[in-house]
Amino acid sequence: MRAWKPSNAQILIGEKEKKLGPCYVAVSDSKLSGGDYEALIPPELLDDFM
């Protein structure tokens, strides 16, 4: 699996935005969970969207 550490990253849900600290982004040739998911994000990063 290839991964890189972008200079910045953010999560956008509707009009809300959360900037992320240092993180890694990885891509896979395989579908996640049979194609049901496009990304895996730890739940604590989504607290601001609730």
URDA-V201781 format. One record per pair of residues at least 12 apart in sequence whose C-alpha atoms are under 8 Angstrom apart, sorted by the first residue. I is the first residue (numbers start at 1). J is the second residue. D is the distance in whole Angstrom. If there is no record, write none. Layout:
I | J | D
I | J | D
//
This chain:
1 | 26 | 7
1 | 27 | 6
1 | 28 | 6
1 | 29 | 8
2 | 26 | 6
2 | 27 | 6
2 | 28 | 7
3 | 24 | 6
3 | 25 | 5
3 | 26 | 4
3 | 27 | 6
4 | 24 | 6
4 | 25 | 5
4 | 26 | 7
5 | 22 | 7
5 | 23 | 6
5 | 24 | 5
5 | 25 | 6
6 | 22 | 8
6 | 23 | 7
6 | 24 | 7
6 | 25 | 7
7 | 22 | 8
8 | 20 | 7
8 | 21 | 7
8 | 22 | 7
9 | 21 | 7
9 | 23 | 8
13 | 49 | 8
16 | 49 | 7
18 | 48 | 8
//
